Amino acid sequence: MNFDESPEEAALRAEIRAFLEANATPKTGTEADWSRGPVDDSEEAAHAYFEKTRAWQRTLYENGWAGITWPVEFGGRGGTPAEAIIFGQEAAAFDVSAGFFGAAQSLVGPPIMRHGNEAQQQRYLPKLMSGEEAWCQLFSEPGAGSDLAALSTRAVRDGDEFVVNGQKVWNSEAQHADYGILIARTDPDAPKHKGITFFLVDMRTPGIEVVPLRQATGQSHFNEVFFNDVRVPAENVVGEVDG
């Protein structure tokens, strides 16, 4: 197997390195590197780190390096996984991090690109990629971790809205999120692995309570999220109801 880079890949690496040298500083390998994470266990430090990762995501977006493998029609570069790997290799030497913004793009972007309608794609994907809007995932529950068929959070149709009640847990960065991707049971009489619907939820909606979980490290990366009669517009369903 040939692991040598093609001339095109070598040129891309040089382009990436020039971008990083112009927009970031090399890592020192010390605690002075902000990309290591929050400087202490306080909420203020966590928020400051979060905003730095947001700023770096914005820099990536403005310079055409956000969404390297995203299709061009959704604002990406239409690149290959190899190109994304090359970027990661070069960026590893610099004091930068997109933090959870990068993970959120991987979680949120593909389902909206594949199953969302055009209005949802135009509304949410650009601000997801730019870091203007932060996202979290609202899947796991106290009694339903990786077993999504055990979901108990309910969403009941009420006209042009769904009313959501239930609890989610292990929700990374939910305390900073503007929006969340939520799965909830919409047909309690269907087989347990069916009757589930995918929603886009504004985290500022009345009835949502985010409770940080203090970890052994002292930080609160994860959260519990409680839904108490939370009203979600039907237009925020991604794909089909119960699908």
C-alpha positions in Angstrom: 0.0 0.0 0.0 1.3 3.4 -1.0 1.1 6.0 1.8 2.9 8.7 -0.2 0.9 11.9 -0.6 -0.2 12.9 -4.1 1.0 16.3 -5.5 -2.6 17.6 -4.8 -2.5 16.4 -1.2 1.0 18.0 -0.7 -0.3 21.3 -2.1 -3.3 21.1 0.2 -1.1 20.5 3.2 1.0 23.6 2.3 -2.2 25.6 1.9 -3.5 24.5 5.3 -0.2 25.2 7.0 -0.1 28.7 5.6 -3.7 29.3 6.9 -2.7 28.1 10.3 0.5 30.1 10.5 -1.5 33.2 9.6 -4.4 32.6 12.0 -3.0 30.7 15.0 0.1 30.2 17.2 2.0 27.0 17.7 1.4 25.0 20.8 3.8 25.4 23.6 3.0 22.1 25.3 2.4 23.9 28.6 -0.6 25.1 30.5 -0.3 28.4 28.6 -2.1 26.6 25.7 -5.8 27.6 25.8 -6.7 24.6 23.7 -6.0 22.3 26.6 -9.3 23.2 28.1 -10.7 25.5 30.9 -8.0 26.8 33.2 -10.0 25.8 36.3 -13.3 24.2 37.4 -15.3 27.4 37.5 -18.3 28.1 35.2 -16.6 31.3 34.1 -13.5 29.4 32.9 -15.8 26.8 31.1 -17.7 29.6 29.4 -14.4 31.4 28.4 -13.1 28.2 26.8 -16.4 27.6 25.0 -16.3 31.1 23.5 -12.7 30.6 22.3 -13.7 27.4 20.5 -16.6 29.3 19.0 -14.3 32.0 17.8 -12.0 29.4 16.2 -15.0 27.8 14.5 -15.9 31.2 13.1 -12.3 31.6 11.8 -12.5 28.2 10.1 -15.9 29.1 8.5 -14.8 32.5 7.2 -11.7 31.0 5.6 -13.4 28.0 4.0 -12.0 25.3 6.3 -15.3 24.5 8.1 -17.1 21.4 6.9 -14.2 20.0 4.8 -16.2 16.9 3.9 -19.6 18.5 3.8 -21.2 18.7 0.4 -20.7 21.9 -1.5 -24.5 22.5 -1.7 -24.6 22.7 2.0 -21.7 25.1 2.3 -18.8 22.6 2.7 -15.7 22.1 0.6 -16.9 18.7 -0.8 -13.5 17.3 0.3 -12.4 13.7 1.1 -11.8 12.1 4.5 -8.1 12.2 3.6 -8.2 16.0 3.2 -9.9 16.3 6.6 -7.2 14.1 8.1 -4.5 16.3 6.6 -6.1 19.3 8.2 -6.2 17.6 11.6 -2.6 16.6 11.3 -1.5 20.1 10.7 -3.8 21.7 13.2 -2.5 19.4 16.0 0.6 21.5 16.2 -1.3 24.8 16.8 -3.0 26.2 19.8 -6.5 25.9 18.4 -9.6 23.8 19.0 -13.2 23.8 17.8 -14.2 21.9 21.0 -17.7 20.5 21.0 -18.6 22.6 17.9 -16.8 20.0 15.7 -18.6 17.1 17.4 -22.0 18.9 17.1 -21.5 19.3 13.4 -21.0 15.6 13.1 -24.1 14.9 15.2 -26.5 17.5 13.8 -25.4 18.2 10.2 -25.8 14.7 8.6 -29.5 14.1 9.7 -30.5 17.6 8.6 -28.7 17.2 5.3 -30.2 13.7 4.7 -33.7 14.0 6.2 -34.4 17.7 6.7 -36.4 19.8 4.3 -34.9 22.7 2.4 -36.2 25.3 4.8 -34.5 23.5 7.8 -31.3 23.1 5.8 -31.1 26.8 4.9 -32.1 27.9 8.4 -29.8 25.7 10.5 -26.8 24.4 8.6 -25.0 27.7 8.0 -25.2 28.8 11.6 -24.2 25.4 12.8 -21.1 25.5 10.6 -20.1 29.0 11.5 -20.5 28.4 15.3 -23.1 31.2 15.5 -25.5 28.6 17.1 -24.3 25.9 19.4 -26.0 22.5 19.6 -26.4 19.5 21.9 -27.8 16.0 21.6 -30.9 15.1 23.6 -31.0 11.3 23.2 -30.0 9.4 26.4 -32.3 9.1 29.4 -31.8 7.8 32.9 -33.5 4.5 31.9 -32.5 4.5 28.2 -28.9 5.1 27.4 -27.8 3.3 24.2 -31.1 1.4 24.2 -33.3 4.0 22.4 -36.2 1.6 22.3 -36.6 2.2 26.0 -37.3 5.9 25.5 -39.9 7.4 27.9 -39.8 11.1 27.0 -43.2 11.8 25.3 -44.2 14.3 22.6 -47.9 14.7 22.2 -49.4 16.5 19.2 -51.4 19.6 20.0 -52.4 21.3 16.7 -49.3 22.8 15.1 -47.2 21.9 18.1 -45.9 19.0 20.1 -45.9 19.1 23.9 -42.8 17.4 25.3 -42.4 15.9 28.8 -39.6 13.9 30.1 -35.9 13.8 31.1 -32.6 13.5 29.2 -29.1 12.9 30.7 -25.4 13.0 29.7 -26.1 15.9 27.4 -22.7 17.4 26.5 -22.5 21.2 26.6 -26.3 21.5 26.9 -25.7 24.4 29.3 -24.2 26.4 26.4 -26.4 25.2 23.6 -28.8 27.3 21.6 -30.5 24.3 20.0 -30.7 20.5 20.6 -31.6 17.5 18.6 -34.2 15.6 20.5 -35.8 12.1 20.0 -39.1 11.5 21.8 -41.8 8.9 21.7 -44.8 10.1 19.7 -46.7 6.8 19.4 -46.7 4.9 22.7 -48.8 2.1 21.2 -46.2 1.3 18.4 -43.5 -1.3 18.9 -40.8 0.1 21.2 -38.3 0.6 18.4 -40.9 2.6 16.3 -43.2 5.5 17.1 -40.2 7.8 17.7 -39.7 11.3 16.2 -36.7 13.5 15.7 -37.1 17.2 16.7 -35.0 20.3 16.5 -35.5 22.2 19.8 -34.8 25.7 20.8 -33.1 25.4 24.2 -34.6 28.7 25.3 -38.1 27.4 25.1 -40.1 27.7 28.3 -40.2 24.5 30.3 -36.7 23.4 29.6 -34.4 23.1 32.6 -30.7 22.3 32.2 -28.9 21.0 35.3 -25.1 20.5 35.1 -23.6 17.3 36.4 -20.5 17.8 38.4 -17.8 15.3 37.4 -14.9 13.9 39.5 -12.6 16.4 37.7 -14.7 19.2 39.2 -15.9 20.3 35.7 -19.5 20.0 34.4 -19.2 18.8 30.8 -22.5 16.8 31.0 -26.0 17.8 32.0 -29.5 16.6 32.8 -32.2 18.3 30.8 -35.8 18.3 32.0 -38.8 19.0 29.8 -42.0 20.2 31.4 -44.8 20.9 28.9 -42.3 22.2 26.4 -44.0 23.3 23.1 -42.1 22.4 19.9 -43.5 23.6 16.6 -44.4 20.7 14.2 -42.3 22.4 11.6 -39.3 21.4 13.7 -39.8 17.7 13.0 -37.0 16.2 10.9 -38.2 13.5 8.5 -41.5 11.8 9.3 -43.5 11.8 12.5 -43.0 8.4 14.1 -40.3 7.7 11.6 
